[in-house]
Amino acid sequence: MTNQETKEKYAELALRTGVNLQKGQALLINAPIEGAEFTRIVVRKAYEMGAKDVHVSWADDELSLLKYEHAPDEVLAAFPEWKVKLQESFAEDGGALLSIRSTNPDLLENIDPSRVAMANKAAAEALTNFRRYIMNDKITWSIISIPTGDWAQKIFPEASREDAITKLWEAIVKIVRVDREDPVAAWQDHNDTLKAAREVLNERKYNKLLFKGPGTDLEIGLPKGHIWKGGSAESEKGIMFNPNMPTEEVFSVPHKYHVNGTVASTKPLNYGGSVIDQFSLTFKEGKVVDVKAEQGGETLEHLLNTDDGARRIGEVALVPHESPVSQSGLVFYNTLFDENASCHIALGKAYPTNLEGGSSMDEEALDKHGINDSLVHVDFMIGSDQLDIDGVKEDGSTEAVFRNGTWALNIK
């Protein structure tokens, strides 16, 4: 297992660069019970940095599984009001949110997908207001991961549980740059690189992007006033933070009605404790009209049927194939990592911050600009070293953006 010093550095990175915790600010942490040791390090450091209050909401995969196995439908279909109030109270107080996501990818593989979909929808509906704080960057928030036994053994099935956890720690530490002498400084350099990439794309003001690769021939229209983001973000109060660690993407918002063609997944998608793999979606005028999947097809259908917006996309993200996550050669079965190994798109809700003035618009105004709304936001991977992307400008001229999975533009 990684040593104490490394865990201390990782915890500090999550607080300083992830949520950028301020003195006198409250902190809400979502964490797996298996990661209690690391979480306690985060809590201690948060108080040392001047946090006024730190609350941890623990998650236990085994307890979650027992609930899905035995609880009646009416329990799964109702999200507790006290959980809503807990999260909203921290957001209203200007608190930061740190989520440590390390779930077993196969946890719910034997559970009826309709029960999982029922619970997911109930949670999404109940947390609609809280999600606005996140998706409009009204508060600082960040997502990281630490190894847990079942997850590690999914990635390293031939290793013992202990060895698998060690191997996963080693991979995570390298990918999130905790192995550097000064991880905070390394992340500043990395954020500068992503900023340069998004500035190049923002200058181009593409009308649409054309994706071509094995099984993929997709056209994604971009709304007028779209903004490319990536790396660090800025909260409503002007605090810089990193929502995802790792992050290797620059991303923007598609036009909800201007997506046409077929796209094929290139990595497994872990959604709601089940794996969806080898799937393709066909879009017409922005909406999914045909679905094929070799694994997890029923789960995918439940996802798409969550609401009308779940059949449209809310994000398009570009990630070069040489990203550290991709170069690790691992499939993580964890979207936080896998989406940063590959170009991806997201079914469901768009980030209003990806549109000029979007964070101050209501749902009706956003819809008029082609910005999708939904209870879900689920990224899936479409990139590989065989993906080509072209950008089409307002005048109809076309230029190469990606060739063979990496930048064709001059990104300094």
Secondary structure, 3 states (H helix, E strand, C coil): CCCHHHHHHHHHHHHHHHCCCCCCCEEEEEEEHHHHHHHHHHHHHHHHCCCCEEEEEEECHHHHHHHHHHCCHHHHCCCCHHHHHHHHHHHHCCCEEEEECCCCCCCCCCCCHHHHHHHHHHHHHHCHHHHHHHHCCCCCEEEECCCCHHHHHHHCCCCCHHHHHHHHHHHHHHHCCCCCCCHHHHHHHHHHHHHHHHHHHHHHCCCEEEEEECCEEEEEECCCCECCECCCEECCCCCEECCECCCCCEEECCCCCCEEEEEECCCCEEECCEEEEEEEEEEECCEEEEEEEEECHHHHHHHHCCCHHHHCEEEEEECCCCCHHHHCCCCCCCHHHHCCCCCEEEEECCCHHHECCHHHCCHHHHHHCCCCCCCCEEEEECCCCCCEEEEECCCCCEEEEEECCEECCCCC
